[in-house]
């Protein structure tokens, strides 16, 4: 079973896996704002009981796509995605306290999902089992598809949010800039160069596949640009941190909007 999304305005611009460092901009963009808040992060990479395949699927008959409305009691999204290759459960709370409980079966991906929780101040819970005896591709992709769908569900009609997010995150020698728009129009512009093919056992090509899948299901416009960096781990981690901060900006309420949809046409849906 596959999650689907309208591809009316889906475009991608990708940079080859290797490119000269001279092409990277030397300009440094400062963070939009610096706020110090206590963040409580619970992370576990210990083996936990896998999601059972008999769990009811939380999808309607529209090609496996869930109804889009925020859950009662807060802006949360909860998705169960079961295929012949993977079994994925995701729950996200946009108004959380940076609680992370991630066990995807891919330790490095779990580490990146912890960054999403910590720097976005979201509660992120991911449990997944998959055919990682083959490779990490299917699980990495399906986790991203489920996260994007949970985000779409949590946002609902997107009334009162800022909609746009923009952040540059440094990590030692690495610097990555992320801009995003919760527009309802999926588009990814991806510009990262990795000096190595793997970080541990994690294939660096999977970073692109992760964000591509997340964009597909969330209906997000996302631009990722590497400004500096020669360490693959630092580049990827800076990317997830910048993405988390930009997403936090975009999803936070705009007090001047008074609950209206941040769009001149009055709607932010993929129609």
Buried (B, 14 or more C-beta within 10 A) or exposed (E): EEBEBBEEEBEEEEBEEEBEEEEBEEEEBEEEEEEEEEEEEEBEBEEEEBBEEEEEEBBEEEEBBBEBEBBEEEBBBBBBBBBEBBBBBBBBBBBBBBBBBBBBBBEBBBBBBBBBBBBBBBBBBBBBBBBBEEEBBBBBBBBBBBBBBBBBBBBBEBBBBBBBBBBBBBBEEBBBBBBBBBBBBBBBBBBBBBEEEEBEEBBBBBBBBBBBBBBBBBBBBBBBBBBBBBBBBBBBBBBBBBBBBBBBBBBBBBEEBEEEBBEEEEEBBBE
